[in-house]
Amino acid sequence: LLFTAEVADELLATAKQRVHEATDLFQFTEVINSSYSYQEKEGLIESLWKVAYSDNQLDKYEEHMVRRIADLLYVAHSDFMQSKNRIKASC
């Protein structure tokens, strides 16, 4: 266990507040770009596809958001599409 439930709750509250105050995704993707490897970024995009397809449907706004994040993380379009197709096929 990396931290207590109380610390996790504080982190979650802080994250929710920052998201609420944010005007763009850049401040979040900048942190990811500076600390994630390319493979970790691909894994993150795949996780976002899993969330987007969790109801077995892909809303155009969900797809747009995943695409924007992938672009900001400099994930190649071919990797973005392979990830999307892999998750779509598993639904």
C-alpha positions in Angstrom: 0.0 0.0 0.0 1.6 3.3 -1.1 -0.6 5.5 1.0 -3.6 5.5 3.4 -7.2 5.8 2.4 -7.2 9.3 3.9 -4.3 10.4 1.7 -6.0 8.8 -1.4 -9.2 10.8 -0.6 -7.2 14.0 -0.3 -5.5 13.3 -3.7 -8.8 12.5 -5.3 -10.4 15.7 -4.0 -7.4 17.8 -5.2 -7.5 16.1 -8.6 -11.2 16.8 -8.9 -10.7 20.5 -8.0 -7.9 20.8 -10.6 -10.0 19.3 -13.3 -12.8 21.6 -12.4 -10.5 24.6 -12.6 -8.7 23.5 -15.8 -9.4 25.2 -19.0 -7.5 22.8 -21.2 -5.8 19.4 -21.2 -2.3 20.7 -21.7 -1.5 21.1 -18.1 -2.3 17.4 -17.5 -0.7 16.0 -20.6 2.5 18.0 -20.0 3.0 16.1 -16.8 2.4 12.8 -18.5 4.7 13.7 -21.4 7.5 14.5 -19.0 7.2 11.3 -16.9 5.8 8.5 -19.1 7.6 6.4 -21.6 6.0 6.0 -25.0 4.8 2.5 -24.0 3.2 3.9 -20.9 1.4 6.5 -23.0 0.1 3.8 -25.3 -1.1 1.9 -22.3 -2.9 5.0 -21.0 -4.6 5.5 -24.4 -5.7 1.8 -24.4 -7.1 2.3 -20.9 -9.1 5.4 -22.2 -10.5 3.2 -25.0 -11.6 0.7 -22.4 -13.5 3.4 -20.6 -15.0 4.7 -23.8 -16.2 1.3 -24.8 -17.2 0.2 -21.3 -20.9 0.5 -22.3 -20.2 -1.3 -25.7 -20.9 1.9 -27.5 -18.5 4.7 -28.6 -19.9 8.2 -28.4 -18.4 10.7 -30.8 -17.4 12.9 -27.9 -15.6 10.1 -26.2 -13.7 9.3 -29.4 -12.9 13.0 -29.8 -11.5 13.2 -26.3 -9.3 10.1 -26.6 -8.1 11.4 -30.0 -7.2 14.8 -28.5 -5.4 13.2 -25.6 -3.5 10.9 -27.9 -2.4 13.8 -30.0 -1.3 15.8 -27.0 0.7 12.8 -25.8 2.3 12.4 -29.2 1.0 8.9 -29.7 1.3 8.0 -33.3 -2.0 7.7 -35.2 -1.3 4.1 -36.2 -0.8 3.1 -32.5 -3.9 5.1 -31.6 -5.9 3.2 -34.2 -4.4 -0.2 -33.3 -5.3 0.3 -29.7 -8.9 1.4 -30.6 -9.4 -1.6 -32.9 -8.0 -4.0 -30.3 -10.4 -2.8 -27.6 -13.3 -2.6 -30.0 -12.8 -6.2 -31.0 -12.8 -7.3 -27.4 -16.2 -5.8 -26.6 
